[in-house]
């Protein structure tokens, strides 16, 4: 188990802990173009639609928790 920078969150994988609270946010993505590095990829049996979670780099957190992703 690995703690993030703030010591508020625990992760199984070191790479996730290094990004958490360190300029990245995890987002949930849906679609057939889910990146290969997405974790916990699920595929809907009926539609074949993929979904998973990815890390995105953020410039800063806006008021009310809005996020400006850098893509």
Phi, psi and omega per residue, in radians:
X1 nan 2.498 -3.074
X2 -2.284 2.364 3.070
X3 -1.549 2.615 3.053
X4 -1.372 3.126 -3.102
X5 -0.979 -0.699 -3.087
X6 -1.432 -0.166 -3.086
X7 1.164 0.301 3.135
X8 -1.646 -0.338 -3.038
X9 -2.261 2.542 3.137
X10 -2.032 2.394 -3.112
X11 -2.241 2.619 3.057
X12 -1.274 -0.608 -3.056
X13 -1.900 2.365 -3.098
X14 -1.040 -0.694 -3.110
X15 -1.081 -0.629 3.086
X16 -1.198 -0.752 3.131
X17 -1.074 -0.635 -3.135
X18 -1.193 -0.496 -3.136
X19 -1.559 -0.573 -3.097
X20 -1.067 2.304 3.130
X21 1.022 0.478 -3.096
X22 -2.421 0.737 3.092
X23 1.608 0.108 3.112
X24 -2.204 2.722 3.024
X25 -2.328 2.564 3.049
X26 -1.580 2.365 3.068
X27 -2.223 2.710 3.110
X28 -1.632 2.205 3.138
X29 -2.051 2.533 -3.135
X30 -2.283 2.401 3.071
X31 2.486 3.041 -3.123
X32 -1.451 -0.073 3.114
X33 -1.906 0.623 3.092
X34 -1.139 2.240 -3.118
X35 -1.024 2.679 -3.126
X36 -1.100 -0.483 -3.105
X37 -1.493 0.092 3.091
X38 -1.153 2.506 -3.134
X39 -1.795 2.738 3.132
X40 0.926 0.816 3.139
X41 -1.169 2.273 3.087
X42 -2.087 2.521 3.116
X43 -2.121 2.134 3.124
X44 -1.162 2.248 -3.079
X45 -1.138 -0.603 -3.087
X46 -1.408 -0.752 -3.031
X47 -1.776 -0.342 -3.061
X48 1.361 0.100 -3.124
X49 -1.236 2.327 -3.132
X50 -1.667 2.677 3.022
X51 -2.600 2.673 3.141
X52 -3.078 -3.060 -3.124
X53 -2.039 2.435 3.091
X54 -2.321 2.779 3.035
X55 -1.616 2.399 3.008
X56 -2.192 2.549 3.074
X57 -1.386 2.373 3.121
X58 -2.086 2.512 3.110
X59 -1.248 -0.930 3.092
X60 -2.865 2.814 3.099
X61 -1.533 2.277 3.101
X62 -1.493 2.988 3.077
X63 -1.030 2.542 -3.124
X64 1.203 0.291 3.036
X65 1.423 0.163 3.096
X66 -1.162 2.571 -3.062
X67 -2.126 2.367 3.040
X68 -1.809 1.764 -3.116
X69 -1.310 2.620 3.016
X70 -1.824 2.006 -3.092
X71 -2.102 nan nan
